[in-house]
Amino acid sequence: MPSSREGYLWTPSTEVVGLTTDSVVAGTPTSAIHDSYDVVVVGTGFAGLIAARNLSQNTNHRVLLVEGRDRIGGRTWTGKALGEEFEMGGTWVHWNQPHLYSEIHRYGLHVNLKSSAGTTAAKNTFYTAAMSSCAEIDGDELNAAVQRAADAFFSIDAIWTKYDHLSAKDRLDQLDIPQLEKDLFDGMISTFGAVPGSQCGFTEVLRWYALGNHSMASVFELAGWYKLGKGGMTSFARAVLSDYRGHLLFNTEVEKVVQRGKSVLLSARNGLQIQARYLISTIPLNCLDDIVFSPPLSPLRQEAIKAGHINRGAKIHFHLAQTEPGWFSQASGYGVSPWCFAFSDHNGTTVKDGTYCIGFGYGSHLMDPRASAEITSTFKQYLKPGAEIKAYLTHDWMNDRFAKGTWSCWGPNSMTKWLKELQKPDGRIFFASADWADGWRGFIDGAIERGAVAGREVEELLGSDAPRMKL
């Protein structure tokens, strides 16, 4: 079974760096790589896989996928450990995510859907208020209070652009509702980007609410109930890759992209240079500053790149000794908890074996996956008192040079300034990432959306050029 360099597993007696995963696949032998292609697609996350697959269906197009990692999937991959499968990055899917679900259905993977116990059927709910200890609360009362706050929070009298300057907390401060409802609502929306409401843009929260059919319960159903079993998200990535008809390079980190005339020259850190008529970059927003573009990108795009998105939280899977029914726990972002929220996932796929759960840290906390004493003690203190932790595993997204964060979340004064600019091509370079999707931004659906758009736009330009033979 192949293993990636990525991923980390801790138990009280062992540490393992690099996890077994089906996302490690064979690339094209370097001897078969051409000096030039019609299109080079940088990145094998879902945006890159979709764009490359679609373009390669035209047998007249020579397409190359370039990946800096040793695996496919980008910020989404399925690791194997402890006899279970773990989604190390992007996880949850829903039939109301149109781009994603059409692709899942295309490959027959919709029959593999399964749910997370702590989001679909939580029997116990916990909350840690600012500067307080973790306590059990009534889940129904929590949900009712959050929806009451939402009804007031989203009662606005103009289109969203009028409010883009506000943070979520700015908007909460305008409301005459009980402070407890504000606190609970702020804690709940902190799950949107692993930041408290003071850092998250009001329009970012508004976008999630609109996608969730204007119901907080629906938001969390669409964003956190269902995932893929039987191979997980990597089975999905491999299915898309199976329809790709071009070349594939791994361990090739792009450092410079030069446009000159009717071509683009890509230079990698390993010395490789590839020329293309068009290039599609799926590099995450927080990593684009590491690439030298010549001529430089527009000042407005550079401004957006320098700001980046704000989600730099940790995602950590735990195996607990106790076998428990579904539970959900969240902590205020204004206290001292490094943890944002956590919930139980399942009790073992084939054999009952304790409780598997997932914890998410607030941005710029829990930055060292090997700091086991901090991770285990704070998890028990702020989210799950009494937990007996048998193991945990994670991907260090914050320090991953190909990610520098997890899923996209934007702060105030972002969407009106940068969204359209980030979606534009720059000459012969097209940019496709879930980080600036129109709809499910930060989700796999958003990655598929932008990959399909970039692929279509490049296809149209290739079609307008003179035909050429495929070598």
C-alpha positions in Angstrom: 0.0 0.0 0.0 1.5 3.4 -1.0 2.3 6.1 1.6 2.6 9.8 1.3 5.2 11.9 3.1 2.3 13.9 4.5 0.2 13.2 7.6 1.1 12.5 11.2 -0.1 9.8 13.7 0.4 9.9 17.4 -0.2 7.3 20.1 1.1 7.3 23.6 3.9 5.0 22.5 4.5 5.8 18.9 4.8 8.6 16.3 4.4 8.0 12.5 5.2 10.6 9.9 3.6 9.9 6.5 0.3 8.0 6.2 -0.8 5.2 3.9 -3.1 6.5 1.2 -4.5 5.6 -2.2 -3.8 9.2 -3.3 -0.3 8.3 -4.2 -0.4 7.2 -7.8 2.0 6.7 -10.6 3.0 9.8 -12.7 4.3 10.0 -16.2 8.0 9.0 -16.6 10.2 12.1 -16.9 11.6 10.6 -20.2 8.1 10.9 -21.7 7.5 14.6 -20.7 7.5 17.1 -23.6 9.2 20.5 -23.6 5.9 22.1 -24.6 2.1 21.5 -24.2 -1.1 23.2 -25.2 -2.1 23.6 -21.5 -0.2 23.1 -18.3 -2.4 22.7 -15.2 -0.7 23.4 -11.9 -2.1 21.4 -9.0 -4.0 18.1 -8.7 -6.7 19.2 -6.3 -10.2 19.0 -7.6 -10.0 22.3 -9.5 -6.9 21.0 -11.4 -8.3 17.5 -11.9 -11.5 18.8 -13.3 -9.9 21.4 -15.6 -7.3 18.9 -16.9 -9.8 16.1 -17.4 -12.2 18.3 -19.4 -9.4 19.7 -21.6 -7.8 16.3 -22.2 -11.1 14.9 -23.7 -10.2 16.7 -26.9 -7.5 14.5 -28.3 -6.0 17.4 -30.2 -4.9 19.0 -26.9 -1.6 18.1 -25.2 -2.2 18.6 -21.4 0.2 18.3 -18.5 -0.7 18.2 -14.8 2.0 19.5 -12.5 1.9 18.7 -8.8 4.3 19.7 -6.1 3.2 17.0 -3.7 3.7 13.2 -3.9 0.0 12.6 -4.3 -3.2 13.9 -5.9 -6.0 15.7 -4.1 -4.5 19.0 -2.9 -6.2 20.0 0.3 -8.4 16.9 0.1 -7.1 13.4 0.7 -8.0 10.2 2.6 -5.4 8.7 4.9 -5.5 5.1 6.3 -4.6 4.3 9.9 -5.9 2.3 12.9 -7.9 0.2 10.5 -10.0 3.2 9.5 -10.1 5.9 6.7 -9.6 9.5 7.7 -10.4 12.6 5.6 -7.3 14.7 6.2 -8.7 17.8 4.5 -12.0 18.5 2.6 -14.7 16.0 3.7 -18.4 16.8 3.6 -20.6 16.6 0.6 -24.3 17.2 -0.1 -26.7 17.0 -3.1 -27.3 20.7 -2.7 -23.7 21.3 -3.8 -24.5 21.0 -7.5 -21.1 20.8 -9.2 -19.8 18.3 -6.7 -22.9 16.1 -6.6 -23.2 15.8 -10.4 -19.6 14.5 -10.4 -20.2 12.1 -7.6 -23.2 10.8 -9.4 -21.3 10.6 -12.7 -18.9 8.1 -11.1 -21.5 6.2 -9.1 -20.1 7.3 -5.7 -23.3 8.7 -4.4 -24.2 5.2 -3.2 -21.2 5.4 -0.7 -22.5 8.3 1.3 -22.4 8.0 5.1 -23.0 10.5 7.9 -21.1 11.9 10.9 -22.8 11.0 14.2 -22.1 14.3 16.0 -23.6 16.5 13.4 -26.6 14.4 12.3 -27.6 13.0 15.7 -25.9 14.6 18.6 -27.2 13.2 21.9 -24.9 15.5 24.0 -23.8 19.1 23.4 -21.1 21.0 25.2 -20.1 24.7 25.2 -17.1 26.6 26.6 -17.9 30.2 27.1 -15.1 32.8 27.2 -13.0 32.4 30.3 -15.2 29.5 31.5 -15.0 25.8 31.8 -16.6 23.3 29.4 -20.2 22.5 30.4 -23.0 20.5 28.9 -25.9 22.4 27.5 -29.3 21.5 25.9 -28.7 21.1 22.2 -32.2 22.0 21.2 -32.0 25.2 23.2 -28.6 26.0 21.6 -30.0 25.5 18.1 -33.1 27.6 18.9 -31.0 30.4 20.4 -28.7 30.4 17.3 -31.6 30.6 14.9 -33.2 33.5 16.8 -29.9 35.4 16.6 -29.7 34.5 12.9 -33.2 35.9 12.3 -32.0 39.3 13.6 -28.4 39.1 12.2 -29.6 38.6 8.6 -32.4 41.2 8.7 -30.7 43.7 6.4 -32.3 46.2 4.1 -30.0 46.4 1.1 -27.8 44.2 -1.1 -24.8 42.6 0.4 -22.2 45.1 -0.9 -23.5 47.7 1.5 -22.4 45.5 4.4 -19.1 44.1 3.2 -17.1 46.4 5.5 -18.6 44.8 8.6 -17.2 41.9 10.6 -19.7 39.4 11.9 -19.1 40.9 15.4 -19.8 44.4 14.1 -23.2 43.2 13.0 -23.9 41.4 16.2 -23.0 44.6 18.1 -25.7 46.4 16.2 -28.4 44.0 17.5 -30.6 44.4 20.6 -30.8 40.7 21.5 -29.6 38.8 24.6 -25.8 38.6 25.0 -26.0 34.8 25.4 -27.6 34.5 22.0 -24.9 36.7 20.5 -22.2 34.5 22.2 -23.7 31.2 21.0 -24.3 32.5 17.5 -20.7 33.9 17.3 -19.4 30.5 18.5 -21.4 28.7 15.9 -20.3 30.8 13.0 -16.7 30.5 14.1 -16.9 27.1 12.6 -17.2 28.7 9.1 -13.5 29.7 9.2 -11.9 28.8 12.6 -12.0 32.4 13.6 -14.2 34.4 16.0 -16.8 36.7 14.5 -14.5 39.7 15.0 -12.3 38.4 12.2 -14.9 36.9 9.9 -16.7 39.1 7.3 -20.4 39.6 7.7 -20.9 38.9 4.0 -18.9 35.6 4.4 -21.5 34.5 7.0 -24.3 35.8 4.8 -23.0 33.7 1.9 -23.1 30.5 4.0 -26.6 31.3 5.2 -27.9 31.9 1.6 -26.3 28.6 0.5 -28.0 26.9 3.5 -31.5 27.9 2.4 -31.6 30.7 5.1 -31.6 28.3 8.0 -28.8 27.6 10.4 -29.9 24.0 10.7 -29.7 23.6 6.9 -26.3 25.3 6.8 -24.9 22.6 9.0 -26.7 19.8 7.2 -25.2 20.9 3.9 -21.8 21.6 5.3 -21.2 18.8 7.7 -23.5 15.8 7.6 -22.5 13.5 4.8 -19.2 12.2 3.5 -18.0 9.5 1.2 -17.2 6.0 2.5 -15.4 3.1 0.7 -12.3 5.1 -0.2 -13.5 8.5 0.7 -12.6 11.7 -1.2 -9.5 10.0 -2.6 -11.8 7.5 -4.4 -13.5 10.5 -6.0 -10.2 12.1 -7.0 -9.0 8.9 -8.5 -12.2 8.5 -10.4 -11.7 11.9 -12.0 -8.1 11.2 -12.7 -9.1 7.9 -14.5 -10.7 10.0 -17.2 -7.7 12.3 -17.7 -5.9 11.7 -20.9 -2.7 13.7 -20.5 0.7 13.6 -18.7 1.2 13.9 -14.9 4.2 15.1 -12.9 4.7 14.8 -9.2 7.2 16.4 -6.8 7.5 19.4 -9.2 7.2 22.7 -7.3 6.6 25.7 -9.5 8.6 28.8 -8.7 8.3 31.1 -11.7 5.8 31.7 -14.5 6.7 34.0 -17.4 4.4 35.1 -20.2 6.0 36.0 -23.5 4.2 36.5 -26.7 1.9 33.6 -27.4 3.3 31.2 -24.7 3.8 30.8 -21.0 7.1 29.4 -19.6 6.8 27.5 -16.3 10.0 27.0 -14.2 10.2 24.5 -11.3 12.5 24.4 -8.4 14.0 21.2 -9.7 15.2 23.0 -12.8 12.5 21.7 -15.1 11.1 24.2 -17.7 7.9 23.6 -19.6 6.3 25.9 -22.3 2.6 26.0 -22.8 0.1 28.0 -24.9 -2.0 28.5 -21.7 -1.5 27.8 -18.0 -4.2 27.1 -15.4 -3.0 27.8 -11.9 -4.9 26.1 -9.1 -2.4 27.3 -6.5 -4.2 28.3 -3.2 -4.6 32.0 -2.5 -2.2 31.9 0.5 0.6 30.3 -1.6 0.5 32.5 -4.7 2.9 35.0 -3.2 5.6 32.3 -3.4 5.4 32.3 -7.2 7.2 34.9 -9.3 5.0 36.1 -12.2 6.5 38.0 -15.1 5.1 40.4 -16.0 3.8 41.0 -12.5 0.1 40.4 -11.7 -2.2 43.3 -11.4 -1.8 45.5 -8.2 -5.3 44.6 -7.1 -4.6 40.8 -7.4 -1.3 41.3 -5.6 -3.1 43.1 -2.8 -5.6 40.1 -2.5 -2.7 37.6 -2.5 -0.8 39.5 0.2 -3.9 39.6 2.4 -4.8 36.0 1.7 -7.7 34.2 3.3 -7.9 34.0 7.1 -8.5 30.3 7.8 -5.3 28.9 9.4 -7.0 26.4 11.7 -6.0 22.9 12.6 -8.0 19.7 11.9 -7.2 16.8 14.1 -8.8 13.3 14.3 -9.0 11.6 17.6 -9.6 8.0 18.6 -11.2 8.0 22.1 -11.4 4.9 24.3 -15.0 5.5 25.3 -17.8 4.2 23.0 -20.3 7.1 23.0 -23.3 8.3 21.1 -23.1 11.4 18.9 -21.9 14.6 20.6 -21.0 18.1 19.5 -18.8 20.7 21.4 -17.8 24.3 20.7 -15.7 26.9 22.4 -15.8 30.7 22.3 -13.1 32.4 20.3 -12.8 35.2 22.8 -11.4 33.2 25.7 -8.3 31.1 26.0 -9.4 27.9 24.2 -7.2 27.0 21.2 -10.1 24.8 20.1 -13.0 26.0 18.0 -15.3 23.0 17.9 -15.3 19.2 17.7 -17.8 16.4 17.1 -18.0 12.6 17.1 -17.8 11.0 13.7 -18.4 7.2 14.3 -17.7 4.3 16.7 -15.8 2.2 14.3 -16.6 1.3 10.7 -16.6 -2.5 11.0 -16.1 -3.2 14.7 -17.2 -1.1 17.7 -14.0 0.5 18.9 -14.4 3.6 21.0 -15.3 6.9 19.4 -13.6 8.6 16.5 -14.1 12.3 16.5 -12.8 15.4 14.8 -11.5 18.6 16.4 -10.9 22.0 14.8 -8.5 24.6 16.3 -8.8 28.3 16.0 -6.4 29.9 13.5 -2.8 30.1 14.5 -3.2 27.8 17.4 -2.1 24.2 17.8 0.5 24.8 15.2 2.8 21.9 16.1 1.2 18.5 15.4 3.9 16.9 17.6 2.9 18.9 20.7 0.9 16.0 22.0 0.7 17.2 25.6 -0.8 20.5 24.5 -3.2 18.9 22.0 -4.5 16.2 24.3 -4.8 18.3 27.4 -6.5 21.3 25.9 -8.9 19.0 23.9 -10.0 17.5 27.2 -10.1 20.8 29.0 -12.1 22.8 26.5 -14.1 20.4 24.4 -14.4 16.9 25.9 -13.7 16.6 29.6 -13.0 13.0 30.7 -11.9 11.8 27.2 -9.3 9.1 27.1 -7.3 9.7 24.0 -5.8 6.6 22.4 -4.5 8.3 19.3 -4.7 11.3 17.1 -3.7 12.1 13.5 -3.6 15.2 11.4 -2.2 17.0 8.4 -0.2 20.1 9.3 -2.1 22.5 6.9 -0.8 25.7 8.6 2.9 24.8 7.9 2.2 23.1 4.6 3.9 25.2 2.0 1.4 24.1 -0.6 -1.6 25.2 1.5 -0.7 27.6 4.3 -4.2 27.1 5.8 -7.3 25.1 5.4 -10.5 26.0 3.6 -11.1 29.6 2.5 -12.7 32.1 4.7 -12.7 35.9 4.1 -12.7 38.8 6.4 -14.4 42.2 6.1 -13.7 44.4 3.0 -12.7 41.4 0.9 -15.4 40.2 -1.4 -16.3 43.5 -3.0 -12.6 44.3 -3.5 -11.1 41.1 -4.7 -13.5 38.4 -5.8 -13.9 39.4 -9.4 -10.2 40.2 -9.8 -9.2 36.8 -8.5 -11.5 35.1 -11.0 -10.1 37.0 -14.0 -7.4 35.5 -16.2 -4.1 37.3 -16.6 -3.2 37.1 -20.2 -2.6 33.4 -20.9 -2.7 32.5 -17.2 -6.1 31.3 -15.7 -6.7 31.0 -12.0 -8.9 28.3 -10.6 -9.4 27.6 -6.9 -12.2 27.0 -4.4 -10.7 30.0 -2.5 -12.5 32.4 -4.9 -15.5 30.4 -6.0 -18.9 32.1 -6.5 -20.9 29.6 -4.5 -19.4 27.0 -2.2 -16.2 28.9 -1.6 -13.7 26.8 0.3 -15.6 23.6 -0.5 -14.9 20.9 -3.0 -17.9 22.1 -4.9 -16.2 25.5 -5.3 -13.1 23.9 -6.6 -15.0 21.9 -9.2 -16.9 25.1 -10.2 -13.7 27.1 -10.8 -11.9 24.2 -12.5 -14.8 23.7 -14.9 -14.9 27.5 -15.7 -11.1 27.7 -16.3 -11.2 24.6 -18.5 -14.1 25.9 -20.5 -12.5 29.3 -21.1 -9.2 27.8 -22.2 -11.0 25.3 -24.4 -12.7 28.2 -26.2 -9.4 29.9 -26.8 -7.7 26.7 -28.0 -10.7 26.2 -30.4 -10.2 29.6 -31.8 -6.5 28.9 -32.6 -5.4 27.1 -35.6 -5.6 23.3 -35.2 -2.5 21.3 -34.6 -1.5 17.7 -34.5 -1.1 15.9 -31.2 2.3 14.3 -30.8 
